[in-house]
Amino acid sequence: MIFLEPDKTAIDTMANGDLNAPVVMLNLLRYRPWAMMGRAPNNIIGDDTWDIVIMVAYRQRRQFVEMMRDPDYLGIAPMRAAALADSRLIEMDQLVPRKKP
């Protein structure tokens, strides 16, 4: 299956959790050939091929939930989806705490 759009139910589930807790979002992105930005050269486990793999840490879940509901973000979301052939966005807990500055 191909996934390009956020699941509103999943965003609502995040919003009903601890909004002050940190969260790490794992982004797996496969771009259409005309929008290619780079390629992960080798899979050690599995057969999925992703062009870009990004982990983004948010200090609070609230920041991510608000971004996903922001009218400006929603306005550019169709351009993001048009460039993608497939994607995954996975919510993760941060297991190892960050060192405080």
C-alpha positions as a Markdown table, in Angstrom:
| # | Residue | x | y | z |
|---|---|---|---|---|
| 1 | Met | 0.0 | 0.0 | 0.0 |
| 2 | Ile | 1.0 | 3.6 | -0.6 |
| 3 | Phe | 0.6 | 6.2 | 2.1 |
| 4 | Leu | 0.9 | 9.9 | 1.5 |
| 5 | Glu | -1.6 | 11.6 | 3.8 |
| 6 | Pro | -1.6 | 11.8 | 7.6 |
| 7 | Asp | -4.2 | 9.7 | 9.4 |
| 8 | Lys | -6.5 | 12.1 | 11.2 |
| 9 | Thr | -7.4 | 9.4 | 13.8 |
| 10 | Ala | -3.7 | 9.0 | 14.6 |
| 11 | Ile | -3.2 | 12.7 | 15.1 |
| 12 | Asp | -6.3 | 12.8 | 17.4 |
| 13 | Thr | -4.8 | 9.9 | 19.4 |
| 14 | Met | -1.5 | 11.9 | 19.8 |
| 15 | Ala | -3.5 | 15.0 | 20.8 |
| 16 | Asn | -5.3 | 13.0 | 23.5 |
| 17 | Gly | -2.0 | 11.8 | 25.0 |
| 18 | Asp | 0.5 | 13.7 | 27.1 |
| 19 | Leu | 1.1 | 16.9 | 25.0 |
| 20 | Asn | 4.0 | 17.9 | 27.2 |
| 21 | Ala | 6.0 | 14.7 | 26.7 |
| 22 | Pro | 8.8 | 14.7 | 24.1 |
| 23 | Val | 8.3 | 12.8 | 20.9 |
| 24 | Val | 10.5 | 11.7 | 18.0 |
| 25 | Met | 9.0 | 11.3 | 14.6 |
| 26 | Leu | 10.5 | 8.9 | 12.1 |
| 27 | Asn | 9.9 | 10.0 | 8.5 |
| 28 | Leu | 10.5 | 7.5 | 5.7 |
| 29 | Leu | 10.1 | 9.2 | 2.3 |
| 30 | Arg | 10.2 | 7.8 | -1.2 |
| 31 | Tyr | 10.0 | 10.6 | -3.9 |
| 32 | Arg | 8.7 | 10.4 | -7.4 |
| 33 | Pro | 11.5 | 10.2 | -10.0 |
| 34 | Trp | 11.1 | 13.8 | -11.0 |
| 35 | Ala | 11.3 | 15.0 | -7.3 |
| 36 | Met | 14.2 | 12.8 | -6.3 |
| 37 | Met | 16.5 | 14.3 | -3.5 |
| 38 | Gly | 18.7 | 11.4 | -2.6 |
| 39 | Arg | 18.9 | 7.7 | -2.1 |
| 40 | Ala | 19.6 | 5.4 | 0.9 |
| 41 | Pro | 22.2 | 3.1 | -0.8 |
| 42 | Asn | 21.7 | -0.1 | 1.1 |
| 43 | Asn | 19.1 | -1.9 | 3.2 |
| 44 | Ile | 20.7 | -4.1 | 6.0 |
| 45 | Ile | 17.3 | -5.5 | 7.1 |
| 46 | Gly | 14.2 | -5.5 | 4.9 |
| 47 | Asp | 13.5 | -4.7 | 1.3 |
| 48 | Asp | 11.8 | -1.3 | 1.5 |
| 49 | Thr | 13.8 | 1.4 | -0.4 |
| 50 | Trp | 13.5 | 4.9 | 1.0 |
| 51 | Asp | 15.1 | 8.0 | -0.5 |
| 52 | Ile | 15.3 | 9.9 | 2.8 |
| 53 | Val | 15.0 | 8.8 | 6.4 |
| 54 | Ile | 14.7 | 11.6 | 8.9 |
| 55 | Met | 14.2 | 11.5 | 12.7 |
| 56 | Val | 12.8 | 14.8 | 14.1 |
| 57 | Ala | 12.7 | 15.3 | 17.9 |
| 58 | Tyr | 10.1 | 17.6 | 19.3 |
| 59 | Arg | 10.4 | 18.8 | 22.9 |
| 60 | Gln | 6.6 | 18.4 | 23.2 |
| 61 | Arg | 4.0 | 16.4 | 21.3 |
| 62 | Arg | 1.9 | 19.6 | 21.3 |
| 63 | Gln | 4.4 | 21.1 | 18.8 |
| 64 | Phe | 3.9 | 18.3 | 16.3 |
| 65 | Val | 0.1 | 18.1 | 16.8 |
| 66 | Glu | -0.2 | 21.9 | 16.3 |
| 67 | Met | 1.9 | 21.8 | 13.2 |
| 68 | Met | -0.3 | 19.1 | 11.7 |
| 69 | Arg | -3.4 | 21.2 | 12.3 |
| 70 | Asp | -1.8 | 24.6 | 11.2 |
| 71 | Pro | -3.6 | 26.1 | 8.2 |
| 72 | Asp | -0.2 | 27.2 | 6.7 |
| 73 | Tyr | 1.1 | 23.6 | 6.9 |
| 74 | Leu | -2.2 | 22.2 | 5.6 |
| 75 | Gly | -1.9 | 24.6 | 2.7 |
| 76 | Ile | 1.4 | 23.2 | 1.5 |
| 77 | Ala | 0.6 | 19.5 | 2.4 |
| 78 | Pro | -0.7 | 18.8 | -1.2 |
| 79 | Met | 2.6 | 19.9 | -2.7 |
| 80 | Arg | 4.4 | 17.5 | -0.3 |
| 81 | Ala | 2.1 | 14.6 | -1.2 |
| 82 | Ala | 2.5 | 15.4 | -4.9 |
| 83 | Ala | 6.3 | 15.0 | -4.7 |
| 84 | Leu | 6.1 | 11.7 | -2.8 |
| 85 | Ala | 5.6 | 8.2 | -4.2 |
| 86 | Asp | 5.2 | 6.7 | -0.7 |
| 87 | Ser | 5.9 | 7.7 | 2.9 |
| 88 | Arg | 5.6 | 6.6 | 6.5 |
| 89 | Leu | 5.5 | 8.8 | 9.6 |
| 90 | Ile | 6.0 | 6.9 | 12.8 |
| 91 | Glu | 5.6 | 8.3 | 16.3 |
| 92 | Met | 8.3 | 7.1 | 18.7 |
| 93 | Asp | 9.1 | 7.7 | 22.3 |
| 94 | Gln | 12.6 | 8.9 | 23.1 |
| 95 | Leu | 14.2 | 6.1 | 25.2 |
| 96 | Val | 17.5 | 7.8 | 26.0 |
| 97 | Pro | 17.0 | 11.2 | 27.6 |
| 98 | Arg | 18.8 | 14.2 | 26.0 |
| 99 | Lys | 21.5 | 15.8 | 27.9 |
| 100 | Lys | 20.5 | 19.2 | 29.2 |
| 101 | Pro | 22.6 | 22.1 | 27.9 |
